[in-house]
Amino acid sequence: MVVLLTLLLMLMKVNLAPAKTGKSSVPLIPKHVCDDVLMDYDALKAVGSGLGTAAVIVMDKSTDVVDAIARLSYFYKHESCGQCTPCREGTGWLWMIMERMKVGNAKLEEIDMLQEVTKQIEGHTICALGDAAAWPVQGLIRHFRPELERRIKENAQRELLQATG
């Protein structure tokens, strides 16, 4: 078995931030988890991710992880065939809320609402596209919630300063 960090270091010398195993359809994991986790179905499942197709998406610290997940949300919204209501409606909601999260133009309680939307999609669709759309957002909330909260708070402070002149 290969430790994920060893694989990543063999591939490139980067200032590693998060990584996504299994391409876009599994929850991302932060660097500190990559340090010890094996590239193995059970090990990745134990840390709340998955092996999927065994592909790896590596992001360095210059990557805006919220923007990256917002782009994935748009991709899944676009790819939804529209047959299942949870996927058709849910992927649109995920993308719309993620776009607001990206710029901090959301409310703190919407983070929990976003998580709830993912749970309404996951396991409730005919094909796996709904699960694939939900899992990256779930990983973002699980591992990068402080980043979402920071953006929202900073934007609220900016708006307050602009309103008060």
Secondary structure as GFF3:
##gff-version 3
##sequence-region A 1 165
A	DSSP	alpha_helix	4	11	.	.	.	ID=ss1
A	DSSP	beta_strand	16	21	.	.	.	ID=ss2
A	DSSP	three_ten_helix	23	25	.	.	.	ID=ss3
A	DSSP	alpha_helix	31	34	.	.	.	ID=ss4
A	DSSP	alpha_helix	41	46	.	.	.	ID=ss5
A	DSSP	beta_strand	56	60	.	.	.	ID=ss6
A	DSSP	alpha_helix	65	79	.	.	.	ID=ss7
A	DSSP	alpha_helix	85	103	.	.	.	ID=ss8
A	DSSP	alpha_helix	109	121	.	.	.	ID=ss9
A	DSSP	alpha_helix	129	164	.	.	.	ID=ss10
###
